[in-house]
Amino acid sequence: MKKVFVDYKKCLACKSCETACAVEQHPSHTLFGALGDTRTQINVRVLGVEHEAFPLSCRHCDPADCLDACPSGAISRDEGSGAVLLNPDLCKACAMCAMVCPFDAIAFKQTHRARYGRDVAYKCDLCNDRIKKGGTPACVEACHSGALVYGDFDRIRGDRAVSGLKCYLLGKHDALPPLVELFRELRRKECLRRRGGE
């Protein structure tokens, strides 16, 4: 099964993933249509913690606590892609899914998919329609720094485990591109300056 993986060390907090998600989820599929529309659904958020940034969205867990907790059957899993999907027509906005989600990936508001004019749960759908056509999620396609990667879960997890073991045993670190290292250092210094540490 394929998933979206995050390498937070490469994240530049440019929020291209957020913009691409908004465009993909908006009925017009245009940036002009998504701008200023309060009903635009954005399924990925770039969180800032100290001087680090982390793109946060649904991890499409298996097993998924939100799927088990939903009393109305609004959450289901697509057997083909493995994506955990939410049907806003069945959502009762009880927030059980949000309470059990360990990643804070479920939010509530009136979106374009909410037919009854009320707040409903919304979350990342892994761009399921794009994936079924052989594409990649919009956020991954928009990420220019390589912080978001869409690939086979077992292969990428294995590659990262091998890389981590090499780093532990040999002391060798995978080098970031020079401009990414420079940007991260500047962001760290700016964070320290704002806190009065420099």
Secondary structure, 3 states (H helix, E strand, C coil): CEEEEECHHHCCCCCHHHHHHHHHHCCCCCHHHHCCCCCCCCCCEEEEECCEEEEECCCCCCCCHHHHHCCCCCEEECCCCCCEEECCCCCCCCCHHHHHCCCCCCEEECCCCCCCCCCEEECCCCCHHHHHCCCCCHHHHHCCCCCEEEEEHHHHHHHHHHHHHHHHHHCCCCCCCHHHHHHHHHHHHHHHHHHCCC
